[in-house]
């Protein structure tokens, strides 16, 4: 059963096990910061889920994780978060962040939640992906329209891309890669395939790289995949990008975030020109 996250609006409503650690964060303040309790999700797609209490104080994102009778506190300054991932399969959702904690440790964590409570987490996401200071809401529809060409290739990705933009950011380039499959066998007229990689879309804006993809775990009706994954990498966190031949007909595109952190996407070698163009445009922004 999927549990519901909830906003904690007073110290009295903080679960007892968190109160000592939570009070230590507040210090002498009597003002309760924006706080959300994310309970354990009982879902077939859940990993090693843990209950967490989330809050934001002075531009720092705090995660209080319940492990048995202990509370482990992890803190990230928003400017030190180098990647945010949002994903969902039907009503099962999650977000993952990676970056440097306030103790100087590079790490990542994942919080699972019911999609119906997404709104409770959006204030945190808004701090992780702030809109430019000179945001012009009237321009948003113009930028969203740049994905109209995807309506016939991948309607779902078109909508994901439109919804991913924050007001004020400008779309510079995008590159769509259809899924690539290998035919394994045909039995009684029915073909069986192996996925080499799933469909994905790379969007470059003047603020970030947005990576949109299907999810391996989500298979719906007639092979269509429910939900998807969106990953946001601010340009300030991107060190470099590289393309190399992975195999005879596969290209490996690497987004290097730090010496120990990278994101990899695969392209069909037939899309070499598009992949090289993407790299050149990113390189020009990082120069």
Residue, then its C-alpha position, 0 to 999 in steps of 0.5 A: x500500500x502506498x502511504x501519503x507524505x504530509x507537511x508538518x506545520x508545527x513542532x508538536x506534529x513532528x514524530x517523536x523519534x525525530x524531535x531531538x535531531x530536528x530541534x538541534x537543527x532549529x536551535x533557538x528558533x521558534x519558527x518551523x521551516x517548511x517540513x515534509x514527512x516522507x513515509x515508507x512506500x510499500x510498492x513492487x518497485x520500491x528499493x530499500x525504502x526508509x522513512x525520512x523527514x525533510x526540511x529546508x533551513x537557510x538554503x540548505x536541504x536537510x534529510x533526517x533518515x530513520x534507521x531503526x531507533x537512530x536518526x541520521x542527518x544529511x545536509x546539502x546546500x542547494x548550490x552543492x546539489x549537482x543532479x536532481x532526478x524525478x521518476x514515476x511508475x503509475x503512482x509510485x514516484x521518487x526523487x534522487x539527488x547527488x552532490x556534496x554534503x555540508x561535511x564534504x562528502x560526495x553522496x546520493x540519496x533517494x526519497x520515494x513517495x506517492x505521486x498524489x503528494x508530489x505537490x508537497x515536494x515541489x517547494x524543495x525542487x523549486x529551490x534545487x532548480x530556481x527560475x532565472x531572476x528575470x523570468x518572463x512567464x510569457x516566454x514559457x509557451x514559446x519555449x515549450x513549443x520548441x518540442x512540438x516536433x516530438x508529437x509524432x515521434x514520442x508524444x509522452x516525451x514531448x509533454x515531459x519536456x514541456x513540463x520540465x521547463x522552468x519559467x525564464x529558461x531558454x531551450x538551446x538544443x534538443x536531441x531525441x534518440x529512439x529505442x534500439x532493440x535486437x531481434x532475438x527470435x521469432x516463434x509462431x510469427x511472434x518476435x522477441x526482442x532485447x532492449x539495447x537501450x530505451x528511448x531518451x531525449x536530451x534537452x540543453x537550456x541556458x540553465x541546465x541539461x535535462x535528460x528524459x528517458x523511459x524506465x526499465x522497470x515500467x512495462x505497460x500495455x503492449x510494451x508501452x512504458x508507464x511513467x518515465x525519468x527526468x534528470x536535471x543537471x545544472x550547467x555549473x555542475x557539468x565539467x565536460x562531455x565526451x563521445x566515444x565508440x562503444x561498439x560497432x553501432x553504438x556511441x557512448x555519450x558521457x556527461x562528467x559531473x565530477x571525477x567520481x560522478x558521471x551520467x551516460x547515454x547511448x546513441x545509435x551510430x546512425x545518430x553520430x551527427x546529432x550526437x556530435x552537434x549536441x556535444x559542440x553546443x554543450x562545449x560552447x556553453x562550458x567554454 
